[in-house]
Amino acid sequence: MGLTRFLVPIRDALPPKAAERAYLSGMDDIPWRTRVVATADGLTAERTESESGSFHILWKVEGRGEQVLGTATLVERAAPYILPLELARGALNRIRANVASWQMAGLPSPDAVTEALRVALAQFIAAIGSQQQLQDSAAHAQRSIEASLAAADSLIAAFAEQAAKMRQAQPVKQTILFGGRLGTDIPDASLSTSLVEAFNTGMVPLTWCDIEAQEAARNWSIADGQIAWCQAHQLRIFAGPLLEFDKRSLPDWLYLWEGNFEHLMDAMGQHVKATVGRYKGRVHLWHCAARPNTVDTLALSEEQSLRMTLRAVEIVREVDPKTPVVVSFDQPWAECMSRRDHDLSPLQFADTLVRADLGISGVGLELNLGVGPWATLPRDVIELGRQIERWSTLGIPLVILLTIPSTGEGFSPAVQQRWLQAYLQLFSAKSAVHGVFWNQMQDESSGAMAHRGLVDSLDQPTAALTTLAKFRKQLQF
């Protein structure tokens, strides 16, 4: 078992839930089972592996709230590391590597990037030189981190600008699906105007528990109305998920069969077949299954969720062989693997499905930002770009399913807007990304998806919906 110790001279930068969400990972960035314990002077990280690895932890950054920062590769040693210094080293290494790639492509480094990198390097050197005065070293390291992240923002903005120019110059422009989840109602006239301005696609949930609250008694009224609403407003239709491995989405009666896998498979198959059969020909893209890699319901094993997903895809292709099919995965960085045993990382899970050659047309990445155990931890645009490149190796289009809270646990309206603007710029610049969808309609005050909606309790647009509308207009999706 490996053991790594860290000194944390500035405890104010460490969020309350940082230790329970922190983890170590290997060269492939897949988390190891990690136990992080707070000590009098810092943290101790125990993991199942003894080889060198990187440490990832939530950290407070001015103007950005709480986000995950990672160290460079650390060897196991008896002496403790100074955590802010190592986080600054990791942030600086990543941005400098990206700048080097940018320059190798023959592009001049933007002035804002050059200046921010100059500050980041100077502050990092000062942090190294003052290690005997831990508070001073930590303060310099913090300023280095802030400058590195500013450089990353400027670099991605320049990257997005270059990508937009290339996109405009192409004779045949790639259409990016841009939409939002419609929720449990049919939008009224006033809300319809705001949604149509923001989106070119409607995401019709087809939630199993809403359609079949009682076994074998299906109610299609909301789904029919939402499909008709999308057609009336000339929106493309992204329908599903047909199967969502989430307690909120499964009908209550299904739990009577918990532990009876064959009956669960049969019930799922009937639901998928009936739904696809009803809406075949009216849907442009099927969202077949969501979150099979983080399933924590119905006592399903990882193998069983994989089998159920494969069967759901088979049924969709049998009933509707022409319409593209997407399967989405939660926590693409695999944070859950640091606390629970999994045989497959999310990317490995997706690769298994794609290699089954059943006709999966695209893969969705769910980015429900937050610090809770179910959420995807916030990361800067450089790290997100690296993750998109990894998933691009599957060789099929990517669809992003996104939510960012506007308040709570390190978030605020300003922080939400900052993350949203930076992420949208990155998505628009990545050719592998064929769709971006906001994954929550109503701005709920509690629950797992609290403060993430497109509309408030009075059905008025939130700042997130306004930003999405401006972005779509800017890029002419």
VOPALUM-227768 format. One record per residue (C-alpha): x, y, z. Coordinates in steps of 0.5 Angstrom, whole numbers. Layout:
<atoms>
<atom <X; Y; Z>>
...
</atoms>
This chain:
<atoms>
<atom <0; 0; 0>>
<atom <3; 7; -2>>
<atom <3; 13; 3>>
<atom <4; 20; 1>>
<atom <4; 26; 6>>
<atom <2; 33; 4>>
<atom <3; 40; 8>>
<atom <-2; 45; 7>>
<atom <0; 52; 10>>
<atom <-6; 55; 7>>
<atom <-12; 51; 10>>
<atom <-17; 57; 8>>
<atom <-16; 54; 0>>
<atom <-18; 47; 2>>
<atom <-26; 46; 2>>
<atom <-29; 43; 7>>
<atom <-31; 36; 3>>
<atom <-24; 36; -1>>
<atom <-21; 30; 3>>
<atom <-27; 26; 2>>
<atom <-27; 27; -6>>
<atom <-19; 27; -7>>
<atom <-15; 21; -10>>
<atom <-9; 19; -13>>
<atom <-8; 17; -20>>
<atom <-3; 13; -25>>
<atom <0; 15; -31>>
<atom <-7; 13; -35>>
<atom <-11; 18; -30>>
<atom <-15; 13; -28>>
<atom <-16; 14; -20>>
<atom <-14; 9; -15>>
<atom <-18; 7; -9>>
<atom <-15; 12; -4>>
<atom <-16; 14; 3>>
<atom <-15; 21; 5>>
<atom <-14; 23; 12>>
<atom <-14; 31; 15>>
<atom <-8; 31; 20>>
<atom <-6; 37; 24>>
<atom <-1; 40; 19>>
<atom <-4; 37; 12>>
<atom <-7; 31; 9>>
<atom <-5; 24; 8>>
<atom <-7; 20; 2>>
<atom <-7; 12; 2>>
<atom <-8; 8; -4>>
<atom <-8; 1; -6>>
<atom <-2; 2; -11>>
<atom <5; 4; -9>>
<atom <8; 7; -16>>
<atom <9; 14; -17>>
<atom <2; 18; -19>>
<atom <-1; 25; -19>>
<atom <-6; 27; -13>>
<atom <-12; 31; -15>>
<atom <-16; 35; -10>>
<atom <-21; 41; -10>>
<atom <-18; 47; -9>>
<atom <-21; 54; -8>>
<atom <-19; 59; -13>>
<atom <-20; 67; -13>>
<atom <-26; 68; -18>>
<atom <-27; 61; -20>>
<atom <-30; 57; -13>>
<atom <-28; 50; -12>>
<atom <-24; 46; -17>>
<atom <-20; 40; -18>>
<atom <-13; 41; -19>>
<atom <-8; 36; -20>>
<atom <0; 35; -18>>
<atom <5; 33; -23>>
<atom <7; 26; -22>>
<atom <10; 25; -15>>
<atom <14; 19; -13>>
<atom <13; 16; -6>>
<atom <18; 18; -1>>
<atom <18; 19; 7>>
<atom <18; 27; 7>>
<atom <12; 31; 6>>
<atom <10; 35; 0>>
<atom <8; 42; 0>>
<atom <1; 41; -3>>
<atom <0; 49; -6>>
<atom <7; 48; -9>>
<atom <6; 41; -12>>
<atom <-1; 44; -15>>
<atom <2; 50; -18>>
<atom <8; 45; -21>>
<atom <2; 41; -24>>
<atom <-2; 47; -27>>
<atom <4; 50; -30>>
<atom <6; 44; -33>>
<atom <0; 43; -36>>
<atom <-1; 50; -39>>
<atom <6; 50; -42>>
<atom <5; 43; -45>>
<atom <-1; 46; -49>>
<atom <3; 53; -51>>
<atom <8; 48; -54>>
<atom <3; 44; -58>>
<atom <0; 51; -60>>
<atom <7; 54; -62>>
<atom <9; 47; -66>>
<atom <3; 48; -70>>
<atom <5; 55; -73>>
<atom <1; 59; -69>>
<atom <4; 65; -65>>
<atom <2; 65; -57>>
<atom <-3; 70; -55>>
<atom <0; 76; -51>>
<atom <-5; 75; -46>>
<atom <-2; 68; -45>>
<atom <5; 70; -45>>
<atom <4; 75; -40>>
<atom <0; 70; -35>>
<atom <5; 65; -36>>
<atom <11; 70; -34>>
<atom <7; 71; -28>>
<atom <6; 64; -27>>
<atom <13; 62; -27>>
<atom <16; 68; -23>>
<atom <11; 66; -18>>
<atom <13; 59; -18>>
<atom <20; 60; -18>>
<atom <19; 65; -12>>
<atom <15; 59; -8>>
<atom <21; 54; -9>>
<atom <26; 59; -6>>
<atom <21; 60; 0>>
<atom <20; 53; 2>>
<atom <23; 55; 9>>
<atom <18; 60; 10>>
<atom <11; 55; 9>>
<atom <6; 61; 9>>
<atom <10; 65; 4>>
<atom <11; 59; -1>>
<atom <4; 58; -1>>
<atom <2; 65; -2>>
<atom <7; 65; -8>>
<atom <4; 58; -11>>
<atom <-3; 60; -10>>
<atom <-1; 66; -15>>
<atom <2; 62; -20>>
<atom <-4; 57; -20>>
<atom <-8; 63; -21>>
<atom <-4; 66; -27>>
<atom <-3; 59; -30>>
<atom <-11; 58; -30>>
<atom <-12; 65; -33>>
<atom <-7; 63; -39>>
<atom <-11; 57; -40>>
<atom <-17; 61; -41>>
<atom <-14; 66; -46>>
<atom <-11; 60; -50>>
<atom <-17; 56; -50>>
<atom <-21; 63; -52>>
<atom <-15; 64; -58>>
<atom <-16; 56; -60>>
<atom <-24; 57; -60>>
<atom <-23; 64; -65>>
<atom <-19; 60; -69>>
<atom <-23; 54; -70>>
<atom <-29; 59; -71>>
<atom <-25; 62; -77>>
<atom <-24; 55; -80>>
<atom <-31; 53; -79>>
<atom <-34; 59; -83>>
<atom <-29; 58; -88>>
<atom <-31; 51; -90>>
<atom <-36; 50; -96>>
<atom <-40; 45; -92>>
<atom <-41; 47; -84>>
<atom <-42; 42; -79>>
<atom <-49; 43; -75>>
<atom <-48; 42; -68>>
<atom <-54; 40; -64>>
<atom <-55; 45; -59>>
<atom <-61; 44; -54>>
<atom <-64; 43; -47>>
<atom <-68; 38; -43>>
<atom <-75; 39; -43>>
<atom <-77; 37; -36>>
<atom <-84; 34; -34>>
<atom <-88; 40; -38>>
<atom <-90; 42; -45>>
<atom <-87; 49; -45>>
<atom <-92; 55; -45>>
<atom <-92; 60; -51>>
<atom <-88; 65; -47>>
<atom <-83; 60; -45>>
<atom <-83; 57; -52>>
<atom <-80; 64; -55>>
<atom <-74; 64; -50>>
<atom <-72; 56; -51>>
<atom <-73; 57; -59>>
<atom <-68; 63; -59>>
<atom <-63; 59; -55>>
<atom <-64; 52; -58>>
<atom <-64; 48; -65>>
<atom <-66; 42; -61>>
<atom <-71; 39; -56>>
<atom <-69; 34; -51>>
<atom <-75; 30; -50>>
<atom <-74; 26; -43>>
<atom <-78; 20; -44>>
<atom <-77; 18; -37>>
<atom <-79; 11; -35>>
<atom <-83; 13; -29>>
<atom <-87; 18; -32>>
<atom <-89; 14; -38>>
<atom <-90; 8; -34>>
<atom <-92; 10; -27>>
<atom <-96; 3; -26>>
<atom <-94; -3; -29>>
<atom <-96; -4; -36>>
<atom <-101; 2; -36>>
<atom <-97; 7; -40>>
<atom <-99; 15; -41>>
<atom <-96; 18; -47>>
<atom <-99; 25; -46>>
<atom <-93; 29; -44>>
<atom <-88; 26; -49>>
<atom <-93; 26; -54>>
<atom <-94; 34; -53>>
<atom <-87; 35; -52>>
<atom <-85; 31; -59>>
<atom <-91; 36; -62>>
<atom <-88; 42; -59>>
<atom <-81; 41; -62>>
<atom <-84; 39; -69>>
<atom <-89; 46; -69>>
<atom <-82; 50; -67>>
<atom <-78; 46; -72>>
<atom <-73; 43; -67>>
<atom <-69; 37; -68>>
<atom <-71; 32; -63>>
<atom <-66; 28; -58>>
<atom <-71; 23; -55>>
<atom <-69; 20; -48>>
<atom <-66; 17; -44>>
<atom <-70; 11; -45>>
<atom <-66; 7; -40>>
<atom <-63; 12; -34>>
<atom <-60; 8; -29>>
<atom <-62; 13; -23>>
<atom <-67; 12; -18>>
<atom <-71; 18; -20>>
<atom <-72; 16; -27>>
<atom <-74; 9; -25>>
<atom <-81; 7; -24>>
<atom <-83; 5; -16>>
<atom <-86; -2; -18>>
<atom <-79; -4; -22>>
<atom <-76; -5; -15>>
<atom <-81; -11; -13>>
<atom <-76; -15; -18>>
<atom <-70; -12; -15>>
<atom <-65; -18; -15>>
<atom <-69; -22; -21>>
<atom <-65; -20; -27>>
<atom <-68; -23; -32>>
<atom <-75; -20; -30>>
<atom <-72; -13; -30>>
<atom <-69; -15; -37>>
<atom <-76; -16; -39>>
<atom <-79; -10; -36>>
<atom <-74; -6; -39>>
<atom <-74; -9; -46>>
<atom <-82; -8; -46>>
<atom <-81; -1; -44>>
<atom <-76; 1; -50>>
<atom <-79; -3; -55>>
<atom <-86; 0; -54>>
<atom <-83; 7; -53>>
<atom <-78; 7; -60>>
<atom <-84; 4; -64>>
<atom <-89; 10; -62>>
<atom <-84; 15; -64>>
<atom <-80; 12; -69>>
<atom <-80; 17; -75>>
<atom <-81; 23; -71>>
<atom <-74; 23; -67>>
<atom <-67; 25; -70>>
<atom <-63; 22; -65>>
<atom <-64; 17; -59>>
<atom <-61; 17; -52>>
<atom <-61; 10; -51>>
<atom <-58; 9; -44>>
<atom <-55; 14; -39>>
<atom <-50; 13; -33>>
<atom <-49; 5; -34>>
<atom <-42; 6; -31>>
<atom <-45; 9; -24>>
<atom <-51; 5; -23>>
<atom <-53; 4; -16>>
<atom <-60; 2; -16>>
<atom <-64; -5; -17>>
<atom <-58; -8; -14>>
<atom <-55; -9; -21>>
<atom <-47; -11; -22>>
<atom <-43; -8; -27>>
<atom <-43; -14; -31>>
<atom <-51; -13; -31>>
<atom <-51; -6; -33>>
<atom <-47; -7; -39>>
<atom <-51; -13; -41>>
<atom <-58; -9; -40>>
<atom <-55; -3; -44>>
<atom <-53; -8; -50>>
<atom <-60; -11; -50>>
<atom <-63; -4; -50>>
<atom <-58; -2; -56>>
<atom <-60; -8; -59>>
<atom <-68; -7; -59>>
<atom <-67; 0; -61>>
<atom <-63; -2; -67>>
<atom <-68; -8; -68>>
<atom <-74; -3; -68>>
<atom <-71; 3; -71>>
<atom <-65; 1; -75>>
<atom <-64; 8; -78>>
<atom <-64; 13; -73>>
<atom <-57; 15; -69>>
<atom <-56; 12; -62>>
<atom <-53; 15; -56>>
<atom <-51; 12; -50>>
<atom <-48; 17; -44>>
<atom <-43; 16; -39>>
<atom <-43; 20; -32>>
<atom <-37; 22; -29>>
<atom <-32; 21; -35>>
<atom <-26; 22; -30>>
<atom <-28; 16; -26>>
<atom <-28; 20; -19>>
<atom <-33; 14; -17>>
<atom <-27; 9; -18>>
<atom <-23; 12; -12>>
<atom <-28; 10; -7>>
<atom <-31; 4; -10>>
<atom <-29; -2; -14>>
<atom <-30; -2; -21>>
<atom <-27; -7; -26>>
<atom <-28; -2; -32>>
<atom <-27; 6; -32>>
<atom <-32; 10; -36>>
<atom <-28; 10; -42>>
<atom <-27; 3; -42>>
<atom <-34; 1; -41>>
<atom <-36; 6; -47>>
<atom <-30; 2; -51>>
<atom <-33; -5; -50>>
<atom <-40; -2; -52>>
<atom <-37; 1; -58>>
<atom <-33; -5; -60>>
<atom <-39; -10; -59>>
<atom <-41; -7; -66>>
<atom <-49; -6; -65>>
<atom <-49; 1; -68>>
<atom <-48; 6; -63>>
<atom <-47; 12; -67>>
<atom <-44; 17; -61>>
<atom <-42; 17; -54>>
<atom <-45; 22; -49>>
<atom <-41; 25; -43>>
<atom <-45; 28; -37>>
<atom <-42; 34; -34>>
<atom <-46; 35; -28>>
<atom <-41; 40; -24>>
<atom <-41; 40; -17>>
<atom <-37; 37; -11>>
<atom <-42; 32; -8>>
<atom <-41; 24; -9>>
<atom <-45; 24; -15>>
<atom <-43; 30; -19>>
<atom <-37; 31; -24>>
<atom <-32; 35; -20>>
<atom <-30; 42; -24>>
<atom <-24; 42; -28>>
<atom <-21; 48; -32>>
<atom <-21; 48; -39>>
<atom <-14; 45; -41>>
<atom <-16; 39; -37>>
<atom <-23; 38; -40>>
<atom <-20; 39; -47>>
<atom <-15; 33; -45>>
<atom <-21; 29; -43>>
<atom <-25; 30; -49>>
<atom <-19; 28; -53>>
<atom <-19; 21; -50>>
<atom <-26; 20; -51>>
<atom <-25; 22; -58>>
<atom <-20; 16; -59>>
<atom <-27; 12; -59>>
<atom <-28; 15; -67>>
<atom <-35; 17; -66>>
<atom <-38; 23; -65>>
<atom <-39; 26; -58>>
<atom <-45; 29; -54>>
<atom <-44; 33; -48>>
<atom <-50; 33; -43>>
<atom <-48; 39; -38>>
<atom <-51; 43; -32>>
<atom <-47; 48; -27>>
<atom <-50; 50; -21>>
<atom <-51; 57; -19>>
<atom <-51; 57; -12>>
<atom <-48; 52; -6>>
<atom <-41; 49; -5>>
<atom <-37; 54; -8>>
<atom <-41; 56; -14>>
<atom <-45; 63; -15>>
<atom <-48; 66; -21>>
<atom <-42; 69; -23>>
<atom <-38; 63; -22>>
<atom <-43; 59; -26>>
<atom <-43; 64; -32>>
<atom <-35; 63; -32>>
<atom <-35; 56; -32>>
<atom <-41; 56; -37>>
<atom <-37; 61; -42>>
<atom <-30; 57; -42>>
<atom <-33; 51; -43>>
<atom <-38; 53; -49>>
<atom <-32; 56; -52>>
<atom <-28; 49; -51>>
<atom <-34; 45; -54>>
<atom <-35; 50; -60>>
<atom <-27; 49; -62>>
<atom <-27; 41; -61>>
<atom <-29; 38; -68>>
<atom <-31; 31; -64>>
<atom <-37; 35; -60>>
<atom <-43; 34; -65>>
<atom <-48; 36; -59>>
<atom <-49; 40; -53>>
<atom <-55; 40; -48>>
<atom <-57; 43; -42>>
<atom <-59; 37; -37>>
<atom <-64; 40; -33>>
<atom <-70; 45; -34>>
<atom <-73; 47; -28>>
<atom <-69; 51; -23>>
<atom <-70; 46; -16>>
<atom <-69; 49; -9>>
<atom <-66; 42; -7>>
<atom <-64; 35; -9>>
<atom <-58; 32; -13>>
<atom <-60; 37; -19>>
<atom <-61; 44; -15>>
<atom <-60; 51; -17>>
<atom <-58; 48; -24>>
<atom <-65; 50; -28>>
<atom <-66; 54; -35>>
<atom <-72; 57; -32>>
<atom <-74; 59; -25>>
<atom <-80; 57; -21>>
<atom <-84; 63; -25>>
<atom <-82; 60; -31>>
<atom <-77; 66; -33>>
<atom <-71; 64; -36>>
<atom <-65; 64; -31>>
<atom <-58; 67; -33>>
<atom <-56; 60; -36>>
<atom <-61; 60; -41>>
<atom <-59; 67; -43>>
<atom <-52; 65; -44>>
<atom <-54; 59; -48>>
<atom <-58; 64; -53>>
<atom <-53; 69; -53>>
<atom <-47; 63; -55>>
<atom <-52; 60; -60>>
<atom <-53; 67; -64>>
<atom <-46; 68; -63>>
<atom <-44; 62; -67>>
<atom <-50; 61; -71>>
<atom <-52; 54; -69>>
</atoms>
